[in-house]
Amino acid sequence: MSLEYVVRPFATKKVTPPTRLVESETTVADAVIVVSGAEGLVQKWTLTATQDFNVKDKDTYKEQSRKTTPKRVENPDDPDQYVMVDRIDSMKLRNIYDPTKFREYEFENPE
């Protein structure tokens, strides 16, 4: 998780195309049919296999704390139009899989 997603959680994560695991020239085999017994007295099974897997990212951090400073942002044409925003001064993140690992960020905000 990058710091950008903590500061702007609404930001879209980068999407990468999947990697091809099977060559494009390779054909997928038909389902296997197992037959046992004599002709006419046949038992028939169809076997189809699927495999699912999940990869956990061990480099995943969660926000532990943050310090902010309020800042008034005004419309340059009309000072009566303004918004108050909290600017992040510092932030501490902790690894969700290994709590001994953490990251600290300090920001220098312009005035």
C-alpha positions, 0 to 999 in steps of 0.5 A: 500500500502506498502512502498516496492511498492513505492520504487519498483513499478514493484514488484508483489503484493501478491496474495491471493486465494479467500475465498469461500463464498458458501459451496462446498456441496451447490447447486446453485438454478435454475433460478426462473420462474414466471407464471401468468394467466390461463393454455393456456393463460400464460405469462412467465418470467425468473428472474436471479439475479447478484450482484457486489460489490467493496471494497475501501481500506481506507489505500491507500497512494500516494507519496508526496515527496522524497529526494534522494542521487546519488550513483555510483555503480561500477563493482568490477572487472572493475571500468570503468563499473558503474551505477548511482543510486538514493538512497532514504533518506526520503519519505513522503506519504499522504492518498488519502482518508484523506489528514490529514493522512500521513507517513514519512520514513527515511532511513539509507543507507550504504556507 
